[in-house]
Amino acid sequence: MASLTIRNLDDATKARLRLQAARHGHSMEEEARTILRHAVAASPDVAAGPGLGSRIQAHFAALGGVELDLQVRASIAEAARFAEDQEQS
């Protein structure tokens, strides 16, 4: 099990955590674990919203687009031939 130290927790928050833990019959440590467990479980694993490519496109959309003329391949690419392959041929 891992440990976690929380520094600079203000006194009011600590007092509220202590009262909430008492209401639930837990120690402050158990109450903090429960709160963290629920907070992490509620958050989605993957960030919601558009992906990186969509965000980049939206950022530059005001500049306009560019239409590229893609040439049709005249021949099919061949695999590279290494010295060992050439000796066997």
N, C-alpha and C positions, 0 to 999 in steps of 0.2 A: 504494500500500500504506500502511496505517496503522501507527503506532507506538504502543507501550504501555510505560509505565514502571511498575514495581511497586516501591513503597516499603515500608519496614518489614518486609521479608522476613527472618525470623529466620535466623541462621547455620546452624542444623541443617538447615532446609529447603533452603537454598541448597547445602549440602554434599551432601545426598541427590540433589538435582536434577543436580548436577555428576557424581556417580557414575553415576546412571541414564543420563545423556547419554553418558558414556564407554562404558558397556556397550552402548549402541545405536549407537555410532559417530557420534553427533551432537554439535554444539555445544550449550551450555546453552540458547541462544536457540532453536535448532531443536527441541530437546526440549520447551521450554515451549510453542512453537507447536503441536506435535503433541498435547501434553496438553490444551491449550485447545480445539483442533479436535475432539478426541474427546469432550470434556466437553460441548461445545455441541451436537454432533451427536446425542448420546445423550439430551438433554433434549427433551421433547415441545414442539412449537410452541404448543400450546394448553394452558393449565393444566388438569390433570385434576381431576375432582370436580364438585360441583354448581355451577350458575351463580349469579349474583347474586340473581335472583328466588327461587330455591329456598333459598338461604341466608337471605334475609330472611324467607321464610315459616317456615322452621325456627326462626328466632330468636324469632318472635312466636307460634308454635304453642301454647305453654303458656297463652297468654291466651285462647285460644278463637277461634272464627271468627265472622264476621258474614254472615248471609244477606241479600242485598239483593233487594228486589222491583223488577225491571226492568219498566218500562212498555213496552207494545207501541206502536210508532209508529202514529199515526193517519193520517199523510200522509207522502209521500215528499219528502225535501228537494229544493229546486230550486237551481240554480246562481245565483250572485249576478248581478244585472244592473247594468251600469255605464251611465253617461250615453250613451256611444257606441252601446251595444246598444239602448237605449230609443228612440233617434232612428231606427234602422233598422226597428223593428217597426211 
